[in-house]
Amino acid sequence: MRAPADRSPHRRRRVRGRAGFTLLEVMIAMTLLLIGGVSILSVFSLAVSHRVERDVEARLDVVRPLARTLAQEAVDAAPAGKPPEPIVDAPTGQTGFTVSVRFVRSPNDDPAWVASISIAYMGTPLRNGFLPPLWLHRSTLDRAR
């Protein structure tokens, strides 16, 4: 059996030096922090993209009636019996939005024109920017008739 005096200060220091974290514990903690940070970043970027989509959709609600008006004005401006001029990337009151309209004769043998309208944002057509076909007649207030 050893006497208490046999313990050297060198041994005491080595015992005190073992009181910290091991490399494995630090690596596990860093991995968990990294996973948490990436998760928070992905949720944040998803929230930002949804916000942008909501803003575009809200502005699209303003552009849809303008697109219908542009199509009707093109039908009214066309000479009687002639097809309206197609509208290509016409600017709207909303920044970044453009409207394109093409016209075909009504399949019902009536004097109507069918307008196919697409709305683009920053040059890219929006998937919910296509309006259902519109059957347009010359306005009854048209004085040229």
C-alpha positions as CSV (number, residue, x, y, z in Angstrom):
1,M,0.0,0.0,0.0
2,R,1.2,3.4,-0.9
3,A,1.4,6.3,1.5
4,P,-0.5,9.5,0.7
5,A,2.8,11.3,0.3
6,D,3.7,9.1,-2.7
7,R,1.2,11.1,-4.9
8,S,3.2,13.5,-6.9
9,P,1.9,16.8,-8.2
10,H,2.4,15.5,-11.7
11,R,-0.3,12.9,-11.2
12,R,-2.7,15.4,-9.8
13,R,-2.3,17.6,-12.9
14,R,-3.1,14.7,-15.2
15,V,-6.3,14.0,-13.2
16,R,-7.3,17.6,-13.4
17,G,-6.6,17.7,-17.2
18,R,-9.2,15.1,-17.8
19,A,-12.0,17.3,-16.6
20,G,-12.8,18.8,-20.1
21,F,-14.8,17.6,-23.1
22,T,-13.4,14.9,-25.4
23,L,-13.0,15.4,-29.1
24,L,-15.9,13.0,-29.8
25,E,-18.3,15.0,-27.5
26,V,-17.3,18.2,-29.3
27,M,-17.8,16.7,-32.7
28,I,-21.3,15.3,-31.7
29,A,-22.3,18.7,-30.4
30,M,-21.1,20.5,-33.5
31,T,-23.0,18.0,-35.7
32,L,-26.2,18.6,-33.8
33,L,-25.7,22.4,-34.0
34,L,-25.1,22.1,-37.8
35,I,-28.2,20.0,-38.3
36,G,-30.3,22.5,-36.3
37,G,-28.8,25.4,-38.2
38,V,-29.5,23.9,-41.6
39,S,-33.1,23.0,-40.5
40,I,-33.8,26.6,-39.5
41,L,-32.2,28.0,-42.7
42,S,-34.4,25.7,-44.9
43,V,-37.5,26.7,-43.0
44,F,-36.6,30.4,-43.3
45,S,-35.9,30.1,-47.1
46,L,-39.2,28.2,-47.6
47,A,-41.1,31.0,-45.7
48,V,-39.5,33.7,-47.9
49,S,-40.4,31.8,-51.1
50,H,-44.0,31.4,-50.0
51,R,-44.1,35.1,-49.2
52,V,-42.9,36.0,-52.7
53,E,-45.5,33.7,-54.2
54,R,-48.3,35.3,-52.2
55,D,-47.1,38.8,-53.3
56,V,-47.1,37.7,-56.9
57,E,-50.5,36.1,-56.6
58,A,-51.9,39.3,-55.0
59,R,-50.6,41.4,-57.8
60,L,-51.8,38.9,-60.4
61,D,-55.4,39.5,-59.0
62,V,-55.0,43.1,-60.1
63,V,-53.5,42.2,-63.5
64,R,-56.3,39.7,-64.6
65,P,-59.0,42.4,-65.0
66,L,-56.5,44.5,-66.9
67,A,-55.8,41.6,-69.3
68,R,-59.5,41.2,-70.0
69,T,-59.8,44.9,-70.7
70,L,-56.8,44.8,-73.1
71,A,-58.4,41.9,-75.0
72,Q,-61.8,43.7,-75.2
73,E,-60.1,46.9,-76.4
74,A,-58.3,45.0,-79.1
75,V,-61.6,43.5,-80.3
76,D,-63.2,46.9,-80.3
77,A,-60.3,48.5,-82.2
78,A,-60.3,45.9,-85.0
79,P,-62.1,46.8,-88.2
80,A,-65.4,45.0,-88.7
81,G,-65.0,41.5,-90.0
82,K,-61.2,41.6,-89.5
83,P,-59.4,39.7,-86.7
84,P,-58.0,41.7,-83.8
85,E,-54.3,42.2,-83.7
86,P,-52.6,39.8,-81.3
87,I,-51.1,41.4,-78.2
88,V,-47.6,40.3,-77.3
89,D,-46.0,41.2,-74.0
90,A,-48.0,44.3,-73.3
91,P,-46.9,46.0,-70.1
92,T,-49.4,46.5,-67.3
93,G,-49.7,48.8,-64.4
94,Q,-48.0,46.3,-62.2
95,T,-44.2,46.3,-62.4
96,G,-42.8,43.2,-64.1
97,F,-46.1,41.8,-65.4
98,T,-46.9,41.5,-69.1
99,V,-49.9,40.2,-71.0
100,S,-50.1,38.3,-74.2
101,V,-53.4,37.7,-76.0
102,R,-54.1,35.7,-79.2
103,F,-57.5,35.7,-80.9
104,V,-59.3,33.0,-82.9
105,R,-62.7,33.0,-84.5
106,S,-65.5,31.5,-82.4
107,P,-66.2,27.9,-83.4
108,N,-70.0,28.6,-83.0
109,D,-70.2,30.6,-86.3
110,D,-71.1,33.8,-84.4
111,P,-69.3,37.1,-84.6
112,A,-67.4,36.5,-81.4
113,W,-63.6,36.2,-81.0
114,V,-62.1,33.8,-78.5
115,A,-59.2,35.3,-76.6
116,S,-56.5,33.2,-75.0
117,I,-54.7,35.2,-72.4
118,S,-51.4,34.5,-70.7
119,I,-49.8,36.6,-68.0
120,A,-46.0,36.6,-67.5
121,Y,-43.9,37.9,-64.6
122,M,-40.4,39.0,-65.4
123,G,-40.6,37.4,-68.8
124,T,-41.7,34.0,-67.4
125,P,-45.3,32.8,-67.9
126,L,-47.0,32.1,-64.7
127,R,-48.6,28.7,-64.2
128,N,-51.7,30.4,-62.8
129,G,-51.5,33.3,-65.2
130,F,-53.5,31.6,-67.9
131,L,-57.1,32.8,-68.0
132,P,-59.9,30.6,-69.3
133,P,-60.9,31.4,-72.9
134,L,-62.9,34.6,-73.3
135,W,-65.7,35.0,-75.9
136,L,-65.5,38.6,-76.8
137,H,-67.9,40.6,-79.0
138,R,-67.5,44.1,-80.4
139,S,-68.7,46.5,-77.8
140,T,-72.3,47.7,-78.3
141,L,-71.1,51.2,-77.6
142,D,-68.8,51.0,-80.6
143,R,-69.7,53.9,-82.8
144,A,-68.0,52.5,-86.0
145,R,-70.8,49.8,-86.4
